[in-house]
Amino acid sequence: MTDEWLPRDKPELMSAIDREWKLLMDVVGKLTDQQMTAPDPGGWSPKDNLAHLTEWMKILMGYHMDHRPDYEVLNVSPEVTRDWDMEIINPVLFERNRDRSKQDVLDELHQVYGQLTARLESMTFEDVMRPRDPDDPEKRPLVLWILGDSSSHFLEHRETIEKTLKA
């Protein structure tokens, strides 16, 4: 945990999220309709990557920030989230979104990003630096999940989309 970058203050946090969002949107803005839906070697198109980001921003808000049950937030049976295994969860989310239109995915992505940034703006820096779970022996701050499901995740999937375009 000590090797992870943490913002010094709220403006730095919001700036990091905004920067990666804009870089992602720049790449998405350059995609043709055909590129947006063309699968990579793993079977995911840029549209699928964007739907995935939306799902995880919703998980951030519903599960990590609001502490609602994970299966409820994901709208799946409890068995899907029992071990919090990404090899089970991510394919379920992929299948849920695979047949959605590009425009529907983009509209929801922008809507959820707006909800997340509004939510973060309403929080104090102390709020985001508090332990996500009071019972966590490591006292890991909520900001780790915020970064993991926003700026770091945007970077990861932007790089994935860029690699596909270069191939």
C-alpha positions in Angstrom: 0.0 0.0 0.0 2.8 2.4 0.7 4.0 2.4 -2.9 0.6 3.7 -4.2 0.3 7.3 -5.1 -2.1 9.3 -2.9 -3.3 12.8 -3.6 -2.2 15.5 -1.2 -5.6 17.2 -1.3 -9.0 17.2 -3.0 -8.0 19.4 -5.9 -5.1 17.0 -6.7 -7.5 14.0 -6.5 -10.1 15.6 -8.8 -7.4 16.8 -11.2 -6.0 13.2 -11.5 -9.5 11.8 -12.2 -10.3 14.6 -14.7 -6.9 14.3 -16.5 -7.4 10.5 -17.1 -11.0 11.0 -18.1 -10.1 13.6 -20.7 -7.3 11.4 -22.1 -9.7 8.5 -22.3 -12.4 10.7 -24.0 -9.8 12.0 -26.5 -9.0 8.4 -27.6 -12.7 7.5 -27.7 -13.4 10.6 -29.8 -11.0 9.4 -32.5 -12.6 6.0 -32.9 -14.8 5.2 -35.9 -18.0 3.3 -35.4 -16.3 0.2 -36.7 -13.3 0.6 -34.4 -15.7 1.2 -31.4 -17.3 -2.2 -31.8 -14.3 -4.3 -33.2 -13.2 -6.8 -30.6 -9.6 -7.1 -29.5 -7.8 -10.5 -29.2 -9.5 -11.0 -25.9 -12.9 -10.4 -27.4 -13.6 -7.0 -25.9 -14.3 -3.9 -28.1 -13.6 -0.4 -27.0 -17.4 -0.1 -26.4 -17.1 -3.1 -24.0 -14.2 -1.5 -22.2 -16.3 1.7 -21.7 -19.3 -0.3 -20.4 -16.9 -2.0 -18.0 -15.7 1.3 -16.7 -19.3 2.4 -16.1 -20.1 -0.7 -14.2 -17.1 -0.2 -11.9 -17.9 3.4 -11.2 -21.3 2.3 -10.1 -19.7 -0.4 -7.9 -17.4 2.3 -6.5 -20.4 4.5 -5.5 -22.8 1.7 -4.4 -20.6 -0.8 -2.8 -17.4 1.0 -1.7 -18.9 4.4 -0.8 -22.5 3.5 0.2 -21.6 0.1 1.6 -24.6 -1.6 -0.1 -24.4 -5.3 -0.6 -22.1 -6.1 -3.6 -24.6 -8.4 -5.3 -27.3 -5.8 -4.9 -25.1 -3.1 -6.5 -24.2 -5.4 -9.4 -27.7 -6.7 -9.7 -26.6 -10.3 -9.7 -27.1 -13.3 -7.5 -25.0 -13.5 -4.3 -23.1 -16.4 -5.7 -21.5 -14.2 -8.4 -19.9 -11.9 -5.8 -19.2 -14.5 -3.1 -15.4 -14.6 -3.5 -15.1 -11.2 -5.2 -13.5 -13.0 -8.1 -12.9 -10.8 -11.2 -12.8 -13.9 -13.4 -16.4 -14.4 -12.5 -17.7 -10.9 -12.1 -16.2 -9.2 -15.2 -17.6 -11.8 -17.6 -21.1 -11.4 -16.1 -20.8 -7.6 -16.6 -19.4 -8.1 -20.1 -22.4 -10.3 -21.1 -24.8 -7.8 -19.6 -23.5 -5.0 -21.8 -22.3 -6.7 -25.0 -25.4 -6.1 -27.1 -25.9 -2.5 -26.1 -25.5 0.2 -28.7 -22.4 2.4 -28.8 -24.5 5.5 -28.1 -26.3 3.8 -25.1 -23.0 2.8 -23.6 -21.5 6.3 -24.1 -24.5 8.1 -22.7 -24.5 6.0 -19.6 -20.7 6.4 -19.2 -21.0 10.2 -19.3 -24.0 10.1 -16.9 -22.3 7.9 -14.4 -19.0 9.8 -14.6 -21.0 13.0 -13.9 -22.7 11.3 -10.9 -19.3 10.2 -9.6 -17.6 13.5 -9.9 -20.6 15.3 -8.3 -20.5 12.8 -5.5 -16.8 13.3 -5.0 -17.1 17.1 -5.1 -19.6 16.9 -2.3 -17.2 15.0 -0.1 -14.4 16.5 2.0 -10.8 15.3 1.6 -11.1 13.9 5.1 -14.0 11.8 3.9 -12.0 10.2 1.1 -9.0 9.6 3.3 -11.0 7.8 6.0 -10.7 4.0 6.0 -13.1 2.4 3.6 -14.0 -0.2 6.2 -13.6 0.8 9.9 -12.7 -2.9 10.7 -9.9 -3.0 8.2 -6.7 -3.7 10.2 -4.7 -1.9 7.5 -7.0 1.2 7.7 -6.8 1.5 3.9 -8.4 4.8 2.8 -11.5 5.0 0.6 -9.3 7.0 -1.9 -7.6 3.8 -3.0 -10.9 2.5 -4.3 -11.8 5.9 -5.8 -8.5 6.0 -7.7 -8.8 2.3 -8.6 -12.2 2.6 -10.1 -11.7 6.0 -11.8 -8.3 7.5 -12.9 -6.3 4.3 -12.7 -9.0 2.3 -14.3 -9.5 5.0 -17.1 -5.7 4.8 -17.7 -5.7 1.0 -17.9 -8.6 0.8 -20.4 -7.4 3.7 -22.4 -4.1 1.9 -22.9 -5.9 -1.3 -23.8 -8.0 0.6 -26.5 -4.8 2.4 -27.8 -3.0 -1.0 -28.2 -5.9 -2.3 -30.2 -5.8 0.6 -32.5 -2.0 0.2 -33.1 -2.4 -3.5 -33.9 
